[in-house]
């Protein structure tokens, strides 16, 4: 699990949503200091906390976890058909490009 990248994505999404750490903490049911630890990649957290963060920011777990997910394993485990796989690959490439451009957050 890449907690540093996950934390960076949490911070990036929080800032894009115009939320403070305090607001995110309140909406996700955790303490403000815990949000800071998560954003710095210093603390591990439960699936329940992940779901709370996702719901508070309006993102999917896949978005926050994309640096830790093995896309090749995901692709091989689901038979989506050639056209859908090409679409999925294009979407993943765009997502990675968007992520690379926004690493300054």
VOPAGU-2260 file (C-alpha; in pm, 1 decimal, decimal comma):
REM VOPAGU-2260
SITE   aa  ch    i         X         Y         Z
SITE  UNK   A    0       0,0       0,0       0,0
SITE  UNK   A    1     139,9     338,3    -101,1
SITE  UNK   A    2      23,7     555,7     189,6
SITE  UNK   A    3     222,1     860,3      76,9
SITE  UNK   A    4      44,5     871,0    -261,0
SITE  UNK   A    5    -290,8     789,7    -102,8
SITE  UNK   A    6    -242,9    1079,3     139,2
SITE  UNK   A    7    -140,1    1308,5    -144,5
SITE  UNK   A    8    -459,1    1219,7    -330,2
SITE  UNK   A    9    -670,2    1283,0     -19,8
SITE  UNK   A   10    -512,2    1626,2      20,8
SITE  UNK   A   11    -542,2    1704,7    -350,0
SITE  UNK   A   12    -909,4    1610,0    -357,4
SITE  UNK   A   13    -984,5    1796,0     -33,2
SITE  UNK   A   14    -825,4    2113,6    -169,0
SITE  UNK   A   15   -1006,6    2076,0    -502,5
SITE  UNK   A   16   -1333,4    2039,9    -309,5
SITE  UNK   A   17   -1257,4    2361,4    -120,3
SITE  UNK   A   18   -1256,7    2189,6     218,1
SITE  UNK   A   19   -1033,8    2249,6     516,6
SITE  UNK   A   20    -890,0    1959,3     710,8
SITE  UNK   A   21   -1141,8    2041,0     982,8
SITE  UNK   A   22   -1434,4    2016,9     740,1
SITE  UNK   A   23   -1311,2    1688,0     597,3
SITE  UNK   A   24   -1261,3    1549,2     947,7
SITE  UNK   A   25   -1614,1    1645,7    1050,8
SITE  UNK   A   26   -1772,4    1506,6     734,3
SITE  UNK   A   27   -1581,3    1178,9     750,0
SITE  UNK   A   28   -1610,6    1121,6    1125,3
SITE  UNK   A   29   -1242,3    1137,7    1219,6
SITE  UNK   A   30   -1024,9    1389,3    1402,5
SITE  UNK   A   31    -855,6    1679,4    1229,1
SITE  UNK   A   32    -513,3    1557,2    1341,3
SITE  UNK   A   33    -587,5    1215,7    1187,8
SITE  UNK   A   34    -668,3    1384,0     855,0
SITE  UNK   A   35    -326,0    1551,5     872,8
SITE  UNK   A   36    -155,5    1219,3     945,9
SITE  UNK   A   37    -337,3    1057,0     653,2
SITE  UNK   A   38    -246,8    1338,0     415,1
SITE  UNK   A   39     120,2    1307,0     511,6
SITE  UNK   A   40     109,2     928,2     469,1
SITE  UNK   A   41     202,3     876,3     833,8
SITE  UNK   A   42     -91,3     662,6     950,1
SITE  UNK   A   43    -268,3     353,3     827,1
SITE  UNK   A   44    -646,0     354,8     848,0
SITE  UNK   A   45    -945,3     125,4     824,0
SITE  UNK   A   46   -1170,1      56,4     530,1
SITE  UNK   A   47   -1443,1     237,6     722,6
SITE  UNK   A   48   -1227,4     549,7     734,1
SITE  UNK   A   49   -1151,1     513,8     362,0
SITE  UNK   A   50   -1523,6     493,6     287,1
SITE  UNK   A   51   -1590,2     795,8     508,6
SITE  UNK   A   52   -1325,5     999,4     328,6
SITE  UNK   A   53   -1458,7     893,2     -12,2
SITE  UNK   A   54   -1815,1     983,4      80,7
SITE  UNK   A   55   -1709,5    1317,4     227,4
SITE  UNK   A   56   -1514,9    1414,4     -85,4
SITE  UNK   A   57   -1738,7    1248,7    -345,1
SITE  UNK   A   58   -1471,2    1019,6    -489,7
SITE  UNK   A   59   -1441,8     643,7    -530,1
SITE  UNK   A   60   -1194,3     427,3    -340,3
SITE  UNK   A   61   -1038,8     339,1    -677,5
SITE  UNK   A   62    -942,8     702,3    -724,5
SITE  UNK   A   63    -766,4     725,6    -390,2
SITE  UNK   A   64    -607,7     380,5    -419,4
SITE  UNK   A   65    -503,3     391,7    -784,7
SITE  UNK   A   66    -131,5     405,4    -701,7
SITE  UNK   A   67    -162,2      86,0    -497,7
SITE  UNK   A   68    -388,7    -110,1    -734,8
SITE  UNK   A   69    -231,9    -343,3    -989,0
SITE  UNK   A   70    -422,9    -247,9   -1303,3
SITE  UNK   A   71    -293,8    -549,0   -1497,4
SITE  UNK   A   72    -440,0    -787,6   -1239,7
SITE  UNK   A   73    -768,2    -598,2   -1246,6
SITE  UNK   A   74    -775,6    -612,3   -1625,8
SITE  UNK   A   75    -701,4    -983,5   -1640,6
SITE  UNK   A   76    -963,6   -1079,0   -1381,3
SITE  UNK   A   77   -1255,3    -921,1   -1567,8
SITE  UNK   A   78   -1356,2   -1011,7   -1922,1
SITE  UNK   A   79   -1491,2    -681,7   -2052,5
SITE  UNK   A   80   -1444,5    -739,7   -2424,7
SITE  UNK   A   81   -1188,8    -584,1   -2655,2
SITE  UNK   A   82   -1368,0    -251,6   -2717,3
SITE  UNK   A   83   -1440,6    -194,5   -2349,2
SITE  UNK   A   84   -1084,4    -287,4   -2255,7
SITE  UNK   A   85    -949,7     -31,5   -2502,5
SITE  UNK   A   86   -1184,7     229,4   -2356,7
SITE  UNK   A   87   -1075,6     134,8   -2004,3
SITE  UNK   A   88    -708,1     157,3   -2102,7
SITE  UNK   A   89    -766,9     501,2   -2255,9
SITE  UNK   A   90    -947,7     618,6   -1942,8
SITE  UNK   A   91    -666,8     490,9   -1720,3
SITE  UNK   A   92    -408,1     668,4   -1936,2
SITE  UNK   A   93    -604,0     993,6   -1904,8
SITE  UNK   A   94    -638,7     945,8   -1530,0
SITE  UNK   A   95    -265,0     888,1   -1491,2
SITE  UNK   A   96    -187,0    1191,8   -1708,7
SITE  UNK   A   97    -426,8    1407,2   -1504,2
SITE  UNK   A   98    -267,9    1276,0   -1184,8
SITE  UNK   A   99      82,9    1350,3   -1311,8
SITE  UNK   A  100     -11,8    1709,0   -1402,9
SITE  UNK   A  101    -173,2    1772,0   -1062,4
SITE  UNK   A  102     109,7    1644,2    -839,8
SITE  UNK   A  103     180,9    1999,4    -729,9
SITE  UNK   A  104    -106,2    1998,3    -478,0
